[in-house]
Amino acid sequence: MRQWLGIIGLAVALYILWQVRQLLLLGFTAVALATAINQLVLWLRGRGLKRSVAVILSVSLMVAVLMGIFVLVVPPFAEQFQDLIDLLPDGLSQIQSGINWLEDRVLGPNFPEIPDATGFIQQLQPFGTSLVQQAADIFSNSISFLLNFLLVLVLTLMLLVNPQPYRNVFIRLFPSFYRHRIDRILTRCAHGLGAWTAGALFEMIFIGTLSGLGLWLLGVPLALAHAVLAGLLNFIPNVGPILSAVLPMVIGFLDEPWKAIAVLILYIVIQNVESYLLTPIIMANQVALLPAITLVAQLFFATSFGALGLVMALPLTVVAKIWIEELLFKDILDQWQ
């Protein structure tokens, strides 16, 4: 009877946790941010500063960095977006001219006629109308996003100021004989998140620097803003690099059509250098995540938690990997004779 009660209780607990998974993800996001900023806090404390002063300086630095990124990226892209709208007819004319040249000079009269670009764009108009309607939905959800952001910010600050009481509460959820073990696991999780953060920041700086230098040499407008965006989106493996290449390709095409191909080649080269040279050296030594596990984790967390799950997939995977290694492998399977 007790076993059945235990199973039922476990099932109910798992169901409740699944229903509040979005709230739990927000809490984990705050923990991950606090852990990342705490690395800077510990560094400042090592220079003789009090924790309160170190927290204030660290948070101020993070706010300054975020404001700098906003100033570098948002106003130029807003202006460039208006320019894109103004240049769209010229871009369509260039596409149609290229198609006509391809038909006349390369393919010949016997080759099947390529559809007119303008007609193709007209076929996409219903899709554009749908996008406008979705934009209205996004605007209506902005209040929810703002509230979630404020919640994460407040939780992060609370964890930074005095993290030990929250750690003690979590440890007390486990039996007394196992609490020292949980404390060691939490310490390893903190080290793992810190190592992953350091590796991710290094890769973001590397990608942003190479992207900005390459775009500047190609003469693509807003090279600095594109570089910052490429570095930020590199935080999301597999998906981020693809998204970061779209906007500079479009802007490069409207400036000079050949620049779109040049930008595509540039980003492919940079991503291959990162994937086959930088990541094995930096991230493999930091967190040792297999590429297939990373991809599966992204799909799972994106499906289960949405966009925030996709962004937080890697830190979630780092923590899950540590808990599986410590609890399942070392404490259960390795002890099973």
C-alpha positions as CSV (number, residue, x, y, z in Angstrom):
1,M,0.0,0.0,0.0
2,R,2.8,2.4,0.9
3,Q,4.5,1.7,-2.4
4,W,1.4,2.6,-4.3
5,L,1.0,5.8,-2.3
6,G,4.6,6.7,-3.0
7,I,4.1,6.1,-6.8
8,I,0.9,8.1,-6.8
9,G,2.6,10.9,-4.9
10,L,5.5,10.9,-7.3
11,A,3.2,11.0,-10.3
12,V,1.2,13.9,-8.8
13,A,4.4,15.8,-8.0
14,L,5.7,15.3,-11.5
15,Y,2.4,16.5,-13.0
16,I,2.4,19.7,-10.9
17,L,6.0,20.4,-11.9
18,W,5.1,20.0,-15.5
19,Q,2.2,22.4,-15.2
20,V,4.5,25.1,-13.7
21,R,7.4,24.3,-16.0
22,Q,7.4,27.9,-17.4
23,L,7.8,29.3,-13.9
24,L,10.5,26.8,-13.1
25,L,12.3,27.8,-16.3
26,L,12.2,31.5,-15.3
27,G,13.6,30.5,-11.9
28,F,16.4,28.5,-13.6
29,T,17.1,31.5,-15.9
30,A,17.6,33.7,-12.8
31,V,19.9,31.1,-11.3
32,A,22.0,30.9,-14.5
33,L,22.2,34.7,-14.7
34,A,23.1,35.0,-11.1
35,T,25.8,32.3,-11.4
36,A,27.3,34.0,-14.5
37,I,27.4,37.4,-12.8
38,N,28.6,35.9,-9.6
39,Q,31.9,34.9,-11.4
40,L,32.6,38.7,-11.7
41,V,31.5,39.3,-8.1
42,L,33.9,36.7,-6.9
43,W,36.7,38.2,-9.0
44,L,36.0,41.6,-7.5
45,R,35.8,40.2,-4.0
46,G,39.3,38.7,-4.6
47,R,40.4,42.3,-5.1
48,G,39.4,43.2,-1.6
49,L,35.9,44.6,-2.2
50,K,32.9,43.8,0.0
51,R,30.2,41.6,-1.6
52,S,27.6,44.3,-1.6
53,V,30.0,46.7,-3.5
54,A,31.0,43.9,-5.8
55,V,27.4,43.1,-6.6
56,I,26.6,46.7,-7.3
57,L,29.6,47.1,-9.6
58,S,28.8,43.8,-11.4
59,V,25.2,44.6,-12.0
60,S,26.0,48.2,-13.1
61,L,28.5,46.8,-15.6
62,M,26.0,44.3,-17.0
63,V,23.4,47.1,-17.4
64,A,25.9,49.3,-19.1
65,V,26.8,46.5,-21.5
66,L,23.1,45.8,-22.3
67,M,22.4,49.5,-22.9
68,G,25.5,49.7,-25.2
69,I,24.3,46.7,-27.2
70,F,20.8,48.3,-27.5
71,V,22.3,51.6,-28.7
72,L,24.5,49.8,-31.2
73,V,21.9,47.5,-32.6
74,V,18.3,48.8,-32.3
75,P,18.5,52.4,-33.7
76,P,20.7,51.5,-36.8
77,F,18.5,48.5,-37.6
78,A,15.3,50.5,-37.3
79,E,16.7,53.0,-39.7
80,Q,18.0,50.3,-42.0
81,F,14.6,48.6,-41.9
82,Q,13.0,51.7,-43.3
83,D,15.7,51.9,-46.0
84,L,14.9,48.2,-46.8
85,I,11.3,49.1,-47.3
86,D,12.2,52.0,-49.6
87,L,14.7,49.9,-51.6
88,L,12.5,46.8,-51.9
89,P,11.1,47.8,-55.4
90,D,14.7,48.3,-56.6
91,G,15.7,45.0,-55.2
92,L,12.8,43.2,-57.0
93,S,13.9,45.0,-60.2
94,Q,17.4,43.7,-59.7
95,I,16.1,40.2,-59.2
96,Q,14.0,40.3,-62.3
97,S,16.9,41.7,-64.3
98,G,19.1,38.9,-63.1
99,I,16.5,36.4,-64.1
100,N,16.1,37.9,-67.5
101,W,19.9,37.9,-68.1
102,L,20.0,34.3,-67.0
103,E,17.3,33.3,-69.4
104,D,18.8,35.2,-72.3
105,R,22.5,34.6,-71.9
106,V,22.8,31.3,-70.1
107,L,19.8,29.1,-70.2
108,G,18.7,29.9,-73.8
109,P,15.2,30.0,-75.4
110,N,14.5,26.3,-75.0
111,F,14.8,26.3,-71.2
112,P,11.5,26.5,-69.3
113,E,10.5,30.0,-68.4
114,I,11.4,31.1,-64.9
115,P,8.4,32.7,-63.1
116,D,8.3,36.4,-62.8
117,A,9.7,37.7,-59.5
118,T,7.0,40.3,-59.2
119,G,4.3,37.7,-59.6
120,F,6.0,35.5,-57.0
121,I,6.0,38.4,-54.5
122,Q,2.4,39.0,-55.2
123,Q,1.7,35.4,-54.3
124,L,3.3,36.1,-51.0
125,Q,1.0,38.9,-50.1
126,P,-1.5,36.7,-48.1
127,F,1.5,35.5,-46.1
128,G,2.4,39.2,-45.5
129,T,-1.1,39.9,-44.2
130,S,-0.8,36.9,-41.8
131,L,2.5,38.3,-40.6
132,V,0.9,41.6,-39.8
133,Q,-1.8,39.9,-37.7
134,Q,0.8,37.9,-35.9
135,A,2.7,41.1,-35.2
136,A,-0.4,42.4,-33.4
137,D,-0.4,39.2,-31.3
138,I,3.3,39.7,-30.5
139,F,2.5,43.3,-29.3
140,S,-0.3,42.0,-27.1
141,N,2.1,39.5,-25.5
142,S,4.8,42.2,-24.8
143,I,3.3,42.9,-21.4
144,S,3.7,39.2,-20.4
145,F,7.3,39.3,-21.6
146,L,8.0,42.5,-19.6
147,L,6.6,40.9,-16.4
148,N,8.7,37.8,-16.9
149,F,11.8,39.9,-17.5
150,L,11.2,41.8,-14.4
151,L,10.6,38.6,-12.4
152,V,13.9,37.2,-13.7
153,L,15.7,40.4,-12.9
154,V,14.4,40.6,-9.3
155,L,15.2,36.9,-8.7
156,T,18.7,37.3,-10.1
157,L,19.4,40.3,-7.8
158,M,18.0,38.5,-4.7
159,L,20.2,35.4,-5.5
160,L,23.2,37.6,-6.0
161,V,22.9,39.6,-2.8
162,N,22.7,36.6,-0.5
163,P,22.6,33.2,-2.3
164,Q,23.4,30.9,0.7
165,P,19.9,30.9,2.3
166,Y,18.2,29.8,-1.0
167,R,20.9,27.1,-1.4
168,N,20.3,25.9,2.2
169,V,16.5,25.7,1.6
170,F,17.0,23.5,-1.5
171,I,19.5,21.2,0.3
172,R,17.0,20.7,3.1
173,L,14.5,19.2,0.6
174,F,16.7,16.0,0.7
175,P,17.2,13.5,3.5
176,S,19.8,14.5,6.1
177,F,22.2,11.7,5.2
178,Y,22.3,13.0,1.5
179,R,22.6,16.7,2.1
180,H,26.4,16.9,2.0
181,R,26.3,15.0,-1.3
182,I,23.7,17.5,-2.7
183,D,25.9,20.4,-1.6
184,R,28.8,19.0,-3.6
185,I,26.6,18.5,-6.6
186,L,25.4,22.1,-6.4
187,T,29.0,23.2,-6.2
188,R,29.8,21.3,-9.3
189,C,26.7,22.7,-11.1
190,A,27.9,26.2,-10.3
191,H,31.4,25.5,-11.6
192,G,29.8,23.9,-14.8
193,L,27.6,26.9,-15.4
194,G,30.5,29.3,-14.8
195,A,32.8,27.3,-17.2
196,W,30.1,27.2,-19.8
197,T,29.5,31.0,-19.4
198,A,33.2,31.7,-19.9
199,G,33.4,29.5,-23.0
200,A,30.2,31.0,-24.5
201,L,31.4,34.6,-23.9
202,F,34.7,33.8,-25.6
203,E,33.0,32.3,-28.6
204,M,30.6,35.2,-28.9
205,I,33.5,37.7,-28.9
206,F,35.3,35.6,-31.4
207,I,32.3,35.3,-33.8
208,G,31.4,39.0,-33.4
209,T,35.0,40.1,-34.1
210,L,35.5,38.0,-37.2
211,S,32.0,38.9,-38.5
212,G,32.6,42.6,-38.0
213,L,36.0,42.5,-39.6
214,G,34.7,40.5,-42.6
215,L,31.7,42.6,-43.2
216,W,33.8,45.8,-42.9
217,L,36.2,44.5,-45.6
218,L,33.2,43.6,-47.8
219,G,31.8,47.1,-47.4
220,V,28.4,45.9,-46.0
221,P,26.5,48.7,-44.2
222,L,26.2,48.5,-40.4
223,A,29.1,46.1,-40.0
224,L,29.4,46.8,-36.3
225,A,25.7,46.2,-35.6
226,H,25.7,43.0,-37.6
227,A,28.8,41.9,-35.7
228,V,27.1,42.5,-32.3
229,L,24.0,40.6,-33.5
230,A,26.1,37.7,-34.7
231,G,27.9,37.4,-31.4
232,L,24.6,37.5,-29.4
233,L,22.9,35.0,-31.6
234,N,25.8,32.6,-31.4
235,F,24.6,32.0,-27.9
236,I,22.0,29.8,-29.5
237,P,24.0,27.0,-31.3
238,N,22.8,25.7,-34.7
239,V,19.9,28.2,-35.0
240,G,21.6,31.5,-34.0
241,P,24.3,31.5,-36.7
242,I,21.7,30.9,-39.5
243,L,19.5,33.8,-38.2
244,S,22.5,36.1,-37.9
245,A,23.4,35.7,-41.6
246,V,20.0,36.6,-43.0
247,L,19.9,40.4,-42.4
248,P,23.5,41.2,-43.6
249,M,22.8,39.1,-46.7
250,V,19.6,41.1,-47.5
251,I,21.3,44.4,-46.8
252,G,24.4,43.4,-48.8
253,F,22.2,42.3,-51.7
254,L,20.4,45.6,-51.9
255,D,23.7,47.4,-51.8
256,E,25.5,45.2,-54.4
257,P,24.0,41.8,-55.4
258,W,27.4,40.0,-55.2
259,K,27.8,41.0,-51.5
260,A,25.0,38.6,-50.5
261,I,27.0,35.6,-51.8
262,A,30.1,37.0,-50.2
263,V,28.4,37.4,-46.9
264,L,27.1,33.8,-47.1
265,I,30.6,32.5,-47.8
266,L,32.0,34.6,-45.0
267,Y,29.5,33.3,-42.4
268,I,30.0,29.7,-43.5
269,V,33.8,30.0,-43.1
270,I,33.5,31.6,-39.7
271,Q,31.1,29.0,-38.5
272,N,33.3,26.2,-39.7
273,V,36.3,27.7,-38.0
274,E,34.2,27.9,-34.8
275,S,32.7,24.4,-35.1
276,Y,35.8,22.5,-36.0
277,L,38.6,24.5,-34.3
278,L,37.3,26.8,-31.5
279,T,34.5,24.7,-30.0
280,P,36.5,21.5,-29.6
281,I,39.3,23.5,-27.9
282,I,37.1,25.8,-25.7
283,M,33.7,24.2,-25.0
284,A,34.8,20.6,-25.0
285,N,37.2,21.2,-22.2
286,Q,34.6,23.3,-20.3
287,V,31.5,21.2,-20.5
288,A,32.2,18.3,-22.8
289,L,28.7,18.2,-24.5
290,L,28.4,15.9,-27.6
291,P,27.0,17.7,-30.7
292,A,24.1,15.2,-31.1
293,I,23.1,15.7,-27.4
294,T,23.2,19.5,-27.8
295,L,20.9,19.3,-30.9
296,V,18.5,16.9,-29.2
297,A,18.4,19.1,-26.1
298,Q,17.6,22.1,-28.2
299,L,14.7,20.4,-29.9
300,F,13.4,19.0,-26.6
301,F,13.6,22.3,-24.6
302,A,12.3,24.4,-27.5
303,T,9.3,22.0,-27.9
304,S,8.6,21.9,-24.1
305,F,9.3,25.5,-23.1
306,G,9.2,27.6,-26.3
307,A,11.6,30.3,-27.3
308,L,13.1,30.7,-23.8
309,G,13.7,27.0,-23.7
310,L,15.7,27.2,-26.9
311,V,17.8,30.0,-25.5
312,M,18.4,28.2,-22.2
313,A,18.9,24.8,-23.8
314,L,22.6,24.6,-23.3
315,P,22.8,25.7,-19.6
316,L,19.9,23.4,-18.9
317,T,21.7,20.5,-20.6
318,V,24.9,21.3,-18.6
319,V,23.1,21.1,-15.3
320,A,21.1,18.0,-16.3
321,K,24.3,16.3,-17.4
322,I,25.9,16.9,-14.0
323,W,22.9,15.6,-12.1
324,I,22.6,12.5,-14.2
325,E,26.3,11.8,-13.8
326,E,26.3,12.3,-10.1
327,L,22.9,10.8,-9.1
328,L,22.1,8.2,-11.7
329,F,25.6,7.0,-12.6
330,K,27.8,7.4,-9.5
331,D,25.2,7.0,-6.7
332,I,22.9,4.3,-8.3
333,L,24.3,2.5,-11.3
334,D,27.9,2.4,-10.2
335,Q,26.9,1.1,-6.8
336,W,24.6,-1.6,-8.2
337,Q,26.3,-4.9,-7.8
